[in-house]
Amino acid sequence: MPSQMKAELQISGIVTQGDLHSLKNPDVRDFIVTYARICKPESIHICDGSEDENKKVLCLMEDNGMIKKLHKYENCWLALTDPRDVARIESKTVIVTQEQRDTVPVAKSGISQLGRWMSENDFEKAFKARFPGCMKGRTMYVIPFSMGPLGSPLSKIGIQLTDSPYVVASMRIMTRMGASVLESLGEEEFVKCLHSVGCPIPLKKPLVNNWPCNPELTLIAHIPDRREIISFGSGYGGNSLLGKKCFALRIASRIAKEEGWLAEHMLILGITNPEGKKKYFAAAFPSACGKTNLAMMKPSLPGWKIECVGDDISWMKFDEHGNLRAINPENGFFGVAPGTSVKTNPNAMETIRKNTIFTNVGETSDGGIYWEGIDDSLAPDITLTSWKNKEWTPEDGEPCAHPNSRFCTPASQCPIIDPAWESPEGVPIEGIIFGGRRPAGVPLVYEALNWQHGVFVGSAMRSEATAAAEHKGKVIMHDPFAMRPFFGYNFGRYLAHWLSMEHHSSVKLPKIFHVNWFKKDKNGCFLWPGYGENIRVLEWMFNRINGDDCAKETAIGYVPAEGSLNLKGLGDINMEELFDISKDFWEEEVKDIKKYFDDQVNADLPYEIERELIALEERLKQL
């Protein structure tokens, strides 16, 4: 550690590694001291983000049996969690504001699907029941981190306090973390993040898989007025890596509304055509619907190139020239492992071969990783251990890897990382794509009629539920903007904010598209091959942005004109079924959307969105 960080300071008997007085920002010192006195850790460690520190943290977890080295790869590790701590817990994720309507619209059914509100009084009671003494016997790590390239005008800084070394190692991958962040912070505002696994030592009950968590008392709370995130009881993913969904979406979307920009659940990719012209797209899909696969696509068409800026989150703001500029605020990929393979995502497979933390995947007896859909042929003498730490064979009747198992890997290792992925000013977005898993009714691709219609398309998104949250089964869920679990404020006001972008002076609005790679025929087979072949759809979008007259208008938007979608070399594709716009299906879709808006958004639905729904209904009558 740097010499100025080596001094020890006593706070009520707590040994501190790193001199609190060296922290330039008094609010940072107050934040650390306040919660150290409440949580009562045995020691405090101010993280510097160095390689030496990282090695010590990994070795500590290995010694404690929390992670295991995967000897087949370079600096790769496996963590197996308590089976009760495997996903985002939306039912225990809340936003705390003075008025409920600041967080969610007043649902007619009484139950909002667009977020959970907690009153300030209830939160104070919940906090007092959880945090006093929660870090006894443990180290409180102080993690200074930047969301976005350090120094970018689009970036924001956070400080996370945590008693989990797993979080320290993961946040080092997922954010720009360390002493340089503290040095650049100065007197600026930062987002305060407090996290505890809720297992003070001595333990009251033994750990499962050496994974500390407290599922009975798990709570992930956001206090946007105080720019604060407070999480208790879960050590997993977005519940504990507070820079991810908590900061980058829930808190950031609220900041974005106040400051006039957008914080979105979107990948960012660059696409270059054979003539060398390049465009950037942002795309919003619900978790486990192919964001990482699209962001790292290996195109099947000769001469086309895809480069990845980010696979999950996009912060976007119009610059002084009216261009919508985007950064990826993250520094790594936290990808769903099952289904990732050399066939589906060769670039992701290349990325994760070193410096990666795997969570809840299977393990091969030769020190490698395994999950459903990995498509690696195993030697006859290789055996498998499941995420439940038991010997496993395909006959066991349950998956070897948890459906929401993850890899946490540095973005810089991606073989197709975009040269401008850390550009301080961001990359110019010319197209926005919405999409989800829709086995029936929704065509492969269509373009919104205009910006307002595009905002409506985003608001009406629906998709099969995924394993990233605690939902079960393949029910079709409303997931507007792929943000349903991540809105930081009232969804109706969020829509109004998106609509207001049209009224910024001299802006160049991106075209908006909707895709559905997952439409099936009557036999349950996919109508479109997907993966690298999706470049054909992107090519059509690219041409549309260039102004090519290669579309025909339908009731739901513009679809490719006959012959304009490049199918060369694909074989037999049932274009009629792939682009069928069934009047019966879409009339039912309108009814479902109308019912959803009426119940869930109620009086907060912008009149422009209501008008778009009526216009769609009228166009369908002409079919």
Beta strands, then each sheet from edge to edge (+ up, - down):
strand 1: 10-11
strand 2: 14-17
strand 3: 43-46
strand 4: 67-69
strand 5: 77-79
strand 6: 93-96
strand 7: 117-118
strand 8: 139-147
strand 9: 156-162
strand 10: 176-177
strand 11: 191-196
strand 12: 219-223
strand 13: 228-232
strand 14: 262-264
strand 15: 267-272
strand 16: 278-284
strand 17: 305-310
strand 18: 314-318
strand 19: 324-327
strand 20: 332-336
strand 21: 357-359
strand 22: 362-364
strand 23: 369-370
strand 24: 384-385
strand 25: 391-392
strand 26: 406-410
strand 27: 427-435
strand 28: 445-447
strand 29: 462-464
strand 30: 476-478
strand 31: 511-515
strand 32: 551-553
strand 33: 558-560
sheet 1: 1+ 2- 3- 8- 9+ 11+ 13+ 12- 6- 7-
sheet 2: 1+ 2- 3- 8- 10+
sheet 3: 4+ 5- 21- 26+ 20-
sheet 4: 14+ 18- 19+ 27- 16- 15+ 17-
sheet 5: 14+ 18- 19+ 27- 31- 28+
sheet 6: 23+ 22- 24+ 25-
sheet 7: 29+ 30-
sheet 8: 32+ 33-
end
